[in-house]
Amino acid sequence: MTAVEIIQATKAEGLLVTLSGGSIKAIGEQSVVNRWRPALLENKIDIIALLKSQPGGPAENTRPFPTWCNPRCNCFHRLELPGLDMVQGCYQETNNKNWTWARLDNLATCPKGI
């Protein structure tokens, strides 16, 4: 299997494969992770290259985007927080000195209505 085929097959089984600290990380049901681990390790270099080449870079692969979110929006931003995976969120200017930020996984719709 190629890296693309592996990523497609793992997604179909509910597994999220992402980059974490320069390596790959599989998130999902442990039995599915265990079943795919040999293929992921055997194709690690190709999978890393694939994830890095996807639009938005590796951070975009950390969590699926809600259907209402455009990751190319000017308000979209990623934060790397200590002890957590990359967190995706939306920044909005409230006035010329203040900004608000909300995690995408805590939002139900686009705050800007885009």
FENDA-V407449 format. One record per residue. N is the residue number from 1. PSI is psi in whole degrees, -180 to 180 (999 if undefined). Layout:
[[N:PSI] [N:PSI]]
This chain:
[[1:146] [2:170] [3:-41] [4:-45] [5:-39] [6:-46] [7:-43] [8:-44] [9:-40] [10:-39] [11:-41] [12:-25] [13:11] [14:14] [15:136] [16:118] [17:124] [18:173] [19:141] [20:110] [21:38] [22:3] [23:176] [24:150] [25:131] [26:126] [27:127] [28:-166] [29:133] [30:-38] [31:-35] [32:-43] [33:-47] [34:-40] [35:-37] [36:-14] [37:-48] [38:-43] [39:-38] [40:-44] [41:-40] [42:-31] [43:22] [44:-48] [45:-44] [46:-37] [47:-42] [48:-46] [49:-41] [50:-48] [51:-37] [52:-28] [53:-11] [54:151] [55:133] [56:-6] [57:-173] [58:-29] [59:-27] [60:-18] [61:0] [62:-38] [63:147] [64:147] [65:143] [66:153] [67:-25] [68:-8] [69:137] [70:110] [71:-8] [72:5] [73:145] [74:-22] [75:-16] [76:139] [77:152] [78:139] [79:138] [80:110] [81:143] [82:130] [83:2] [84:160] [85:174] [86:133] [87:133] [88:140] [89:-176] [90:125] [91:140] [92:137] [93:122] [94:-32] [95:-173] [96:-3] [97:-15] [98:149] [99:152] [100:154] [101:136] [102:140] [103:140] [104:-37] [105:-5] [106:0] [107:148] [108:-25] [109:170] [110:126] [111:-25] [112:-9] [113:25] [114:999]]
